[in-house]
């Protein structure tokens, strides 16, 4: 990256001025401000620093960086093992099933504000364990510490909340954090209605708060600015002159001002945020290459080279909106426009739910035959693609802690766990597993991506009372 980040206070001013890392970044505060807030002891945040440096390098070396949303540490490990270089940590997924309140929530900032930092921490701990296991076995071919791009939503409050949340993200090892320009107390998923924007100046102040937090902690964390102006129709105030051209003159019972949404409004916001952010994200309501190009061209006309991000959202019905050829080239075309980070926000949520639903359907109809099918798919993926979780004991670190036990006991322990286990005895495939292409567990095969329709399952099993209630239409 050509810089030590912003951890060396004596060189901070020169670093901000001369390092390519900070080209095009505006800080409305001084190095003296940062030094005054740092305290006397510097605490190193290794995962956040290395993640930020690696993400920056990837964004400048690869045509684009693709990522999937992970809900658990195990999902993140699978993503890295499969070859993805970055991981998205979605607030939507945290709301739905991974928050510290233990609740299932919609994406409306209802969960505790430390939930996303805590998921980042759990993901990094899982990646750390995977790295330890492989390193202990002499296998160092995978870079396990993929950068985490984390969702700070609308900051969960005012500027001080954004400052503290950014610090928590860095302490948890996030490499990049994004903030959106909605009112935090009325925040909605980008694909829901009822969104309320804050004035442009307030959104900028939260980006400044995030940058200040990163500088105080001495980490070159990337900041992504997201605008929801494309589909928002309300704003809290008319105080910012930049927002006034989009006002409709209407007021709501809550006192909000009506505002015209659309791509022009989103572009105006993006241009205002660009000096304070490393990447810009426009939340859209449908996948549209022409609209993406219009947005990118407008940003790059004023800020050449400014990196963009694109949410390849599961809220879009991709096959309904686009033909197969367009879907296949969608991301490469986006990359050519400057969309350097492209991600599927809710991938973990949908993969987890569909896979378990299909397994449960198959298990209900055919019992262990269905589970055996899943296991055979695992064996096949292990043999052909390096999938490792089929050996679940070793995957979670049993062998690693056996090594710890032996070292403590001077190599004479009789209570190690993996040797003599059923896993060691039974889970050593020597040739590719084969299976028939039809069967009562076809429901699971459909989720594996190489299998017939779920309908086959229903053709080969006598429907019970519950199956007879399933509608036959769309």
GUGULO-565919 format. One record per residue (C-alpha): x negated, z negated, y; residue in one letter. Coordinates in steps of 0.2 Angstrom, whole numbers, padded with zeros to 4 digits, always signed. Layout:
% residues N
XZYa...
//
This chain:
% residues 474
+0000+0000+0000x-0015-0002+0011x-0011-0019+0018x-0010-0037+0013x+0008-0038+0019x+0010-0050+0033x+0003-0066+0025x-0013-0066+0035x-0008-0073+0052x-0025-0069+0060x-0023-0051+0057x-0004-0050+0058x-0003-0041+0075x-0015-0028+0070x-0006-0026+0053x+0011-0023+0062x+0003-0010+0074x-0008+0000+0062x-0002-0002+0044x+0008+0013+0037x+0019-0001+0029x+0027-0005+0046x+0028+0012+0054x+0044+0014+0063x+0049-0004+0061x+0054-0013+0077x+0052-0032+0078x+0060-0040+0094x+0049-0056+0091x+0030-0059+0092x+0017-0065+0080x+0016-0081+0089x+0035-0084+0085x+0031-0081+0067x+0016-0092+0067x+0026-0106+0075x+0039-0106+0062x+0028-0105+0047x+0022-0123+0045x+0004-0128+0041x+0004-0124+0022x+0006-0106+0016x+0016-0105+0000x+0013-0089-0010x+0028-0079-0017x+0019-0069-0030x+0034-0060-0038x+0042-0056-0022x+0025-0049-0014x+0020-0039-0029x+0038-0032-0031x+0039-0027-0013x+0022-0018-0014x+0027-0010-0030x+0043-0004-0024x+0036+0003-0008x+0023+0013-0018x+0037+0019-0030x+0047+0025-0016x+0033+0035-0009x+0026+0042-0025x+0042+0046-0035x+0055+0059-0030x+0067+0044-0030x+0069+0027-0039x+0084+0026-0050x+0091+0009-0054x+0106+0001-0064x+0114-0016-0059x+0109-0030-0071x+0121-0045-0074x+0109-0054-0086x+0090-0056-0089x+0092-0048-0106x+0100-0033-0098x+0086-0032-0086x+0073-0033-0100x+0082-0018-0109x+0082-0008-0093x+0063-0010-0091x+0060-0007-0109x+0070+0009-0108x+0059+0015-0094x+0068+0011-0078x+0056+0005-0064x+0068-0005-0053x+0083-0016-0055x+0098-0018-0044x+0106-0036-0042x+0124-0033-0037x+0134-0045-0028x+0150-0037-0035x+0143-0041-0053x+0138-0059-0048x+0156-0061-0041x+0164-0055-0057x+0154-0064-0070x+0137-0071-0065x+0140-0084-0051x+0136-0102-0049x+0154-0107-0047x+0157-0101-0065x+0172-0091-0059x+0178-0073-0061x+0180-0067-0043x+0183-0051-0034x+0170-0044-0022x+0175-0055-0007x+0160-0067-0005x+0170-0080-0013x+0155-0087-0024x+0142-0099-0019x+0129-0091-0007x+0114-0095-0019x+0122-0086-0034x+0112-0070-0031x+0095-0078-0028x+0099-0088-0044x+0102-0072-0054x+0086-0065-0047x+0077-0080-0053x+0085-0078-0071x+0081-0060-0071x+0063-0063-0066x+0061-0077-0079x+0068-0065-0093x+0055-0052-0087x+0041-0065-0087x+0046-0071-0105x+0045-0052-0111x+0028-0050-0102x+0022-0066-0111x+0028-0061-0128x+0020-0044-0127x+0004-0050-0119x+0002-0063-0133x+0004-0049-0146x-0009-0038-0137x+0004-0025-0131x+0002-0022-0112x+0009-0005-0110x+0025-0010-0101x+0025-0016-0083x+0038-0029-0085x+0040-0035-0067x+0051-0022-0060x+0056-0024-0042x+0073-0032-0039x+0084-0025-0025x+0096-0038-0021x+0113-0039-0013x+0115-0051+0002x+0132-0045+0006x+0136-0049+0024x+0125-0064+0025x+0138-0077+0020x+0139-0082+0038x+0130-0080+0055x+0112-0076+0059x+0105-0093+0052x+0114-0090+0036x+0106-0073+0034x+0089-0081+0038x+0091-0094+0025x+0098-0082+0012x+0084-0070+0015x+0071-0084+0012x+0081-0089-0004x+0080-0071-0011x+0061-0070-0008x+0058-0087-0016x+0068-0080-0031x+0057-0065-0032x+0067-0051-0024x+0058-0036-0018x+0071-0028-0007x+0087-0036+0001x+0102-0027+0008x+0114-0033+0022x+0130-0025+0027x+0139-0024+0043x+0156-0032+0038x+0163-0049+0044x+0156-0061+0031x+0172-0071+0031x+0183-0056+0027x+0170-0046+0017x+0177-0034+0004x+0169-0022-0009x+0165-0006-0001x+0178+0003-0011x+0192-0009-0006x+0203-0009+0009x+0205-0021+0024x+0186-0021+0029x+0182-0028+0046x+0166-0023+0054x+0156-0034+0066x+0149-0027+0082x+0133-0016+0080x+0123-0029+0089x+0128-0043+0077x+0123-0032+0062x+0106-0029+0070x+0103-0047+0073x+0106-0051+0055x+0093-0037+0050x+0081-0046+0063x+0085-0063+0055x+0080-0055+0038x+0064-0048+0044x+0059-0064+0053x+0062-0074+0037x+0051-0062+0027x+0037-0063+0040x+0038-0082+0041x+0036-0082+0022x+0022-0069+0023x+0030-0056+0011x+0032-0038+0015x+0050-0038+0008x+0060-0022+0011x+0076-0023+0021x+0090-0011+0017x+0104-0009+0030x+0121-0004+0024x+0135+0002+0034x+0154+0001+0029x+0159+0011+0044x+0164+0026+0035x+0180+0018+0028x+0182+0003+0039x+0196+0003+0052x+0194-0014+0060x+0181-0023+0070x+0180-0041+0077x+0175-0037+0095x+0173-0023+0108x+0158-0031+0116x+0145-0018+0110x+0146-0001+0121x+0140+0008+0105x+0156+0004+0096x+0168+0008+0110x+0170+0027+0107x+0177+0023+0090x+0190+0011+0096x+0209+0016+0094x+0216+0003+0107x+0226-0006+0094x+0225-0024+0090x+0230-0033+0074x+0239-0050+0072x+0222-0058+0068x+0215-0051+0085x+0204-0038+0077x+0202-0021+0086x+0207-0005+0077x+0193+0007+0075x+0191+0025+0068x+0181+0026+0052x+0172+0041+0046x+0155+0049+0044x+0152+0050+0063x+0155+0031+0065x+0143+0028+0050x+0130+0039+0057x+0131+0030+0074x+0128+0013+0065x+0114+0020+0054x+0105+0026+0070x+0107+0009+0078x+0100+0000+0062x+0086+0012+0058x+0072+0004+0068x+0075-0013+0060x+0077-0008+0042x+0066+0001+0029x+0081+0010+0020x+0098+0015+0026x+0114+0015+0015x+0130+0022+0020x+0144+0016+0008x+0155+0031+0004x+0172+0033-0004x+0168+0048-0015x+0153+0057-0021x+0150+0072-0009x+0134+0081-0007x+0139+0089+0009x+0143+0073+0017x+0127+0065+0010x+0118+0080+0018x+0127+0078+0035x+0122+0059+0035x+0104+0062+0030x+0101+0076+0043x+0108+0066+0057x+0097+0051+0053x+0082+0061+0050x+0084+0071+0066x+0081+0055+0076x+0071+0046+0063x+0061+0058+0052x+0056+0051+0035x+0068+0036+0036x+0072+0032+0018x+0090+0032+0013x+0099+0024-0002x+0114+0030-0011x+0127+0021-0022x+0131+0031-0037x+0147+0020-0038x+0157+0017-0054x+0172+0016-0042x+0171+0035-0041x+0179+0045-0055x+0164+0057-0057x+0172+0069-0069x+0188+0071-0058x+0178+0073-0042x+0163+0084-0049x+0160+0097-0062x+0147+0094-0075x+0133+0105-0067x+0135+0096-0050x+0135+0079-0059x+0119+0084-0068x+0110+0089-0052x+0118+0076-0040x+0103+0064-0040x+0089+0077-0038x+0099+0085-0023x+0101+0068-0015x+0082+0065-0018x+0078+0081-0009x+0088+0075+0006x+0078+0059+0007x+0089+0047-0003x+0074+0038-0011x+0084+0024-0020x+0099+0028-0030x+0108+0015-0040x+0123+0012-0051x+0129-0005-0044x+0141-0010-0058x+0132-0003-0073x+0129-0020-0082x+0147-0024-0080x+0154-0008-0087x+0141-0007-0101x+0144-0025-0106x+0163-0024-0106x+0165-0007-0115x+0152-0011-0129x+0160-0027-0133x+0178-0020-0132x+0174-0006-0144x+0164-0018-0156x+0179-0030-0156x+0191-0016-0159x+0181-0010-0174x+0178-0028-0180x+0197-0031-0180x+0201-0016-0190x+0186-0016-0203x+0177-0032-0201x+0159-0032-0206x+0158-0013-0208x+0160-0012-0189x+0146-0025-0186x+0135-0016-0199x+0137+0000-0189x+0131-0009-0173x+0116-0015-0183x+0112+0002-0190x+0112+0009-0172x+0100-0005-0167x+0088-0001-0181x+0089+0018-0177x+0085+0014-0159x+0071+0003-0163x+0063+0016-0174x+0065+0031-0163x+0065+0023-0145x+0057+0006-0146x+0072-0005-0144x+0067-0023-0148x+0082-0034-0148x+0087-0031-0166x+0074-0043-0170x+0083-0056-0159x+0072-0071-0164x+0056-0063-0159x+0064-0055-0143x+0068-0072-0136x+0051-0079-0139x+0051-0088-0156x+0034-0080-0160x+0027-0084-0143x+0032-0103-0145x+0025-0102-0163x+0008-0098-0155x+0010-0112-0143x+0014-0124-0157x-0002-0118-0167x-0013-0120-0152x-0007-0138-0149x-0009-0142-0168x-0026-0134-0169x-0019-0120-0180x-0013-0132-0193x+0006-0133-0189x+0018-0132-0204x+0033-0131-0193x+0032-0114-0185x+0048-0105-0185x+0046-0086-0187x+0036-0086-0203x+0048-0088-0218x+0063-0083-0207x+0077-0071-0212x+0071-0060-0198x+0054-0059-0204x+0060-0055-0222x+0074-0043-0218x+0071-0034-0201x+0057-0022-0205x+0064-0004-0206x+0052+0008-0213x+0062+0024-0211x+0076+0031-0200x+0093+0024-0204x+0107+0036-0208x+0126+0035-0207x+0141+0045-0209x+0149+0052-0193x+0166+0045-0197x+0173+0028-0202x+0183+0014-0198x+0171+0008-0185x+0170+0024-0175x+0176+0013-0161x+0159+0006-0159x+0150+0023-0161x+0159+0030-0146x+0150+0017-0134x+0133+0022-0142x+0135+0039-0134x+0132+0050-0149x+0149+0048-0158x+0166+0054-0160x+0181+0049-0150x+0189+0032-0152x+0204+0042-0158x+0195+0044-0175x+0196+0026-0179x+0215+0026-0177x+0217+0041-0188x+0208+0033-0203x+0216+0015-0202x+0234+0010-0205x+0240+0004-0188x+0246-0014-0188x+0260-0021-0177x+0248-0022-0162x+0242-0004-0164x+0260+0003-0164x+0262-0004-0146x+0247+0006-0139x+0254+0021-0128x+0250+0038-0134x+0249+0046-0117x+0237+0045-0103x
//
